[in-house]
Amino acid sequence: MKTENKKQLKILAILVIVLAIISAVNIFAPIPFQFELLQQELPASKPVLALANIGIIIVIYGLLFGLLGYFLSRKLNWPGVFNKKEGWKKLFLKPLYIGIFLGLVLILGDKIFSQFHTLGEFPHPIFPFSISASLGAGIGEEILYRLFLMSLWAFILGFIFKGFNKQNIINWIAIILAALVFGAGHLPSMMLVYGFTSPIQIPIIIIVEIILLNGIVGIVAGREFIKYGLVAAVGIHFWADIVWHVINGLF
């Protein structure tokens, strides 16, 4: 195995381990009132669930989504976990700036959309667990939606249209598809928060807000992922959530 691949896989392993630890810690987080009914019927004790979460994260996000997504992204000549040609400014500082901006977009967007329905602004995780939730979402969702799903779709589209010779168009299709699924993936948690038992109960304006705002984050993270790798996408997602969930949540 090339030295570059070893370094990339090492960073990926660290991210997965951090995600596994966070998922275990969040089991012990205070349950917001919206989820109190779910807390009454836990299938096992919290320590057992925490250990189970660690195993599940390592297998699914590490061995399945992580490794498969990494090798697919490399087949596409994408940087994978990080772009070795770029310095820390592009891999860490640029995602910070972009993430802060996107966090402000989420706050403003939620305030605007909340004027058109009666459910109010979206709730946030309880501080300080909002920090670990932001980091967990930044790592886990970027491994799933960008490293794995976006790479998978780009690989499939590239195979189907291999004579088309328009990789940039294929990349953008994959970015948008992954962003749409990323946005729609937030609907189940919103249903739990507001007590909806069926997707048809969700007001259309809420669906538009969730898919649009999260889709914007997904598109930006997807583009940066192709240019700079998973580390950049995780940074963008994390800092956006810090502004959106942590700082905004405190006020």
C-alpha positions as CSV (number, residue, x, y, z in Angstrom):
1,M,0.0,0.0,0.0
2,K,1.3,3.4,-0.9
3,T,2.4,5.8,1.8
4,E,-0.2,8.3,0.8
5,N,-3.0,5.7,1.2
6,K,-1.7,4.7,4.6
7,K,-1.8,8.4,5.8
8,Q,-5.3,8.9,4.4
9,L,-6.6,5.7,6.0
10,K,-5.0,6.6,9.3
11,I,-6.8,10.0,9.3
12,L,-10.0,8.2,8.3
13,A,-9.6,5.7,11.2
14,I,-9.1,8.6,13.6
15,L,-12.2,10.3,12.4
16,V,-14.2,7.1,12.8
17,I,-12.9,6.4,16.3
18,V,-13.8,10.0,17.3
19,L,-17.3,9.5,15.9
20,A,-17.6,6.2,17.8
21,I,-16.6,7.8,21.1
22,I,-19.0,10.7,20.5
23,S,-21.9,8.4,19.7
24,A,-21.3,6.6,22.9
25,V,-21.0,9.8,25.0
26,N,-24.2,11.2,23.4
27,I,-26.2,8.2,24.8
28,F,-25.8,9.9,28.2
29,A,-26.8,13.3,27.0
30,P,-29.9,14.8,28.6
31,I,-33.0,14.0,26.5
32,P,-34.9,17.1,25.2
33,F,-38.5,17.1,26.1
34,Q,-39.5,16.3,22.6
35,F,-37.8,12.8,22.9
36,E,-38.9,11.9,26.5
37,L,-41.3,9.2,25.2
38,L,-38.4,7.5,23.4
39,Q,-36.4,7.4,26.6
40,Q,-39.0,5.4,28.4
41,E,-38.5,2.3,26.3
42,L,-34.8,1.8,25.8
43,P,-33.9,-1.7,24.6
44,A,-31.0,-1.9,27.0
45,S,-29.1,0.0,29.6
46,K,-27.2,3.1,28.5
47,P,-23.7,1.6,29.0
48,V,-24.7,-1.4,26.8
49,L,-26.2,0.9,24.2
50,A,-23.0,3.0,24.3
51,L,-20.8,0.0,23.6
52,A,-23.2,-1.2,20.9
53,N,-23.0,2.2,19.3
54,I,-19.2,2.1,19.2
55,G,-19.3,-1.3,17.4
56,I,-21.9,-0.2,15.0
57,I,-20.0,3.0,14.1
58,I,-16.7,1.2,13.5
59,V,-18.3,-1.4,11.3
60,I,-20.7,0.7,9.3
61,Y,-18.9,4.1,9.1
62,G,-15.4,2.6,9.1
63,L,-15.4,-0.6,7.3
64,L,-18.4,0.0,5.0
65,F,-19.1,3.6,4.2
66,G,-15.6,4.8,5.0
67,L,-13.4,2.3,3.2
68,L,-15.7,1.8,0.2
69,G,-16.2,5.5,-0.1
70,Y,-12.5,6.2,0.1
71,F,-11.5,3.7,-2.6
72,L,-14.3,4.9,-4.9
73,S,-13.3,8.5,-4.4
74,R,-9.7,7.6,-5.3
75,K,-10.9,5.8,-8.4
76,L,-12.5,9.1,-9.4
77,N,-9.2,10.9,-8.9
78,W,-10.7,12.9,-6.0
79,P,-8.4,13.6,-3.0
80,G,-10.2,11.2,-0.7
81,V,-9.6,12.1,2.9
82,F,-7.4,15.1,2.3
83,N,-5.6,16.7,-0.6
84,K,-1.8,16.3,0.0
85,K,-1.0,19.2,-2.3
86,E,-2.9,21.7,-0.1
87,G,-1.7,23.3,3.1
88,W,-3.5,23.8,6.4
89,K,-5.2,27.0,5.2
90,K,-7.2,25.2,2.6
91,L,-7.8,22.1,4.7
92,F,-8.7,23.9,8.0
93,L,-8.9,27.7,7.8
94,K,-11.0,27.9,4.7
95,P,-13.6,25.4,6.0
96,L,-13.8,27.6,9.2
97,Y,-14.7,30.7,7.2
98,I,-17.2,28.8,5.0
99,G,-18.7,27.0,7.9
100,I,-19.3,30.2,9.9
101,F,-21.0,31.8,6.8
102,L,-23.2,28.8,6.3
103,G,-24.1,28.7,9.9
104,L,-25.3,32.3,9.6
105,V,-27.3,31.4,6.5
106,L,-29.0,28.6,8.5
107,I,-29.9,31.0,11.3
108,L,-31.3,33.6,8.9
109,G,-33.1,31.1,6.8
110,D,-34.8,29.5,9.8
111,K,-35.9,32.9,11.1
112,I,-37.4,33.7,7.6
113,F,-39.1,30.4,7.2
114,S,-40.5,30.4,10.7
115,Q,-42.7,33.4,9.7
116,F,-44.7,31.2,7.4
117,H,-45.7,28.4,9.8
118,T,-46.7,28.0,13.4
119,L,-44.1,25.6,14.7
120,G,-41.5,28.3,15.5
121,E,-37.8,28.1,15.0
122,F,-36.1,24.7,15.1
123,P,-34.9,23.4,18.6
124,H,-31.3,22.6,19.2
125,P,-29.4,20.0,21.3
126,I,-28.7,20.9,24.9
127,F,-25.4,22.6,25.6
128,P,-22.6,21.4,26.0
129,F,-23.8,18.2,24.2
130,S,-24.6,20.4,21.2
131,I,-20.8,20.6,20.7
132,S,-20.4,16.8,20.5
133,A,-23.6,16.5,18.4
134,S,-22.1,19.0,15.9
135,L,-18.8,17.1,15.7
136,G,-20.6,13.8,15.4
137,A,-22.8,15.1,12.6
138,G,-19.9,16.7,10.9
139,I,-17.9,13.5,10.8
140,G,-20.7,10.9,10.4
141,E,-22.8,12.7,7.8
142,E,-19.9,13.7,5.7
143,I,-18.6,10.1,5.6
144,L,-22.0,8.9,4.6
145,Y,-23.2,11.6,2.2
146,R,-20.0,12.9,0.7
147,L,-17.3,10.2,1.0
148,F,-19.6,7.3,0.3
149,L,-22.8,8.3,-1.4
150,M,-21.5,11.1,-3.5
151,S,-18.5,9.0,-4.6
152,L,-20.8,6.0,-5.3
153,W,-23.1,8.1,-7.5
154,A,-20.2,9.7,-9.4
155,F,-18.7,6.3,-10.0
156,I,-21.9,4.8,-11.3
157,L,-22.7,7.8,-13.5
158,G,-19.2,7.8,-14.8
159,F,-19.5,4.1,-15.7
160,I,-22.9,4.6,-17.4
161,F,-21.8,7.7,-19.3
162,K,-18.1,6.7,-19.8
163,G,-18.2,7.8,-23.4
164,F,-19.6,11.2,-22.5
165,N,-16.3,12.5,-21.3
166,K,-17.8,15.3,-19.1
167,Q,-16.5,14.5,-15.6
168,N,-17.3,18.0,-14.3
169,I,-21.0,17.6,-15.2
170,I,-21.1,14.1,-13.6
171,N,-19.4,15.6,-10.4
172,W,-22.1,18.3,-10.1
173,I,-24.9,15.8,-10.6
174,A,-23.4,13.7,-7.8
175,I,-23.0,16.8,-5.6
176,I,-26.6,17.8,-6.0
177,L,-28.0,14.3,-5.6
178,A,-26.0,13.8,-2.4
179,A,-27.1,17.2,-1.1
180,L,-30.8,16.5,-1.7
181,V,-30.6,13.1,0.1
182,F,-28.6,14.9,2.9
183,G,-31.4,17.4,3.2
184,A,-34.2,14.8,3.1
185,G,-32.2,12.8,5.7
186,H,-33.1,15.4,8.3
187,L,-36.8,14.9,8.0
188,P,-37.1,11.9,10.3
189,S,-35.5,13.8,13.3
190,M,-37.8,16.7,12.6
191,M,-40.8,14.3,12.7
192,L,-39.7,13.1,16.1
193,V,-39.2,16.7,17.4
194,Y,-42.7,17.8,16.5
195,G,-44.5,14.4,17.0
196,F,-45.4,13.7,13.4
197,T,-46.2,10.1,12.8
198,S,-46.2,10.3,9.0
199,P,-44.3,12.4,6.4
200,I,-47.7,13.6,5.0
201,Q,-48.3,15.5,8.3
202,I,-45.2,17.6,7.7
203,P,-46.1,21.1,6.4
204,I,-44.8,21.6,2.9
205,I,-43.0,24.8,4.0
206,I,-41.0,22.8,6.6
207,I,-40.0,20.3,4.0
208,V,-38.8,23.0,1.7
209,E,-36.9,24.7,4.5
210,I,-35.1,21.5,5.6
211,I,-34.2,20.3,2.2
212,L,-33.2,23.8,0.9
213,L,-31.1,24.9,3.9
214,N,-29.4,21.6,4.4
215,G,-29.1,21.2,0.6
216,I,-27.1,24.4,0.5
217,V,-24.7,23.1,3.1
218,G,-24.5,19.8,1.2
219,I,-23.7,21.4,-2.1
220,V,-20.9,23.6,-0.6
221,A,-19.4,20.7,1.4
222,G,-19.6,18.5,-1.7
223,R,-17.7,20.9,-3.9
224,E,-15.0,21.4,-1.3
225,F,-14.9,17.6,-0.8
226,I,-14.0,17.1,-4.4
227,K,-11.3,19.8,-4.3
228,Y,-9.8,19.2,-0.8
229,G,-11.1,16.0,0.6
230,L,-13.2,14.7,3.5
231,V,-11.3,16.8,6.1
232,A,-12.5,20.0,4.5
233,A,-16.1,18.8,4.2
234,V,-16.1,17.8,7.8
235,G,-14.7,21.2,8.8
236,I,-17.4,23.0,6.9
237,H,-20.2,20.9,8.4
238,F,-18.8,21.1,11.9
239,W,-18.3,24.9,12.0
240,A,-21.7,25.5,10.4
241,D,-23.3,23.4,13.2
242,I,-21.3,25.2,15.8
243,V,-22.8,28.5,14.7
244,W,-26.2,27.0,14.1
245,H,-26.7,24.6,17.0
246,V,-24.2,25.7,19.7
247,I,-24.0,29.5,19.5
248,N,-27.5,30.1,18.1
249,G,-28.8,27.5,20.5
250,L,-27.4,29.3,23.5
251,F,-29.4,32.4,22.6
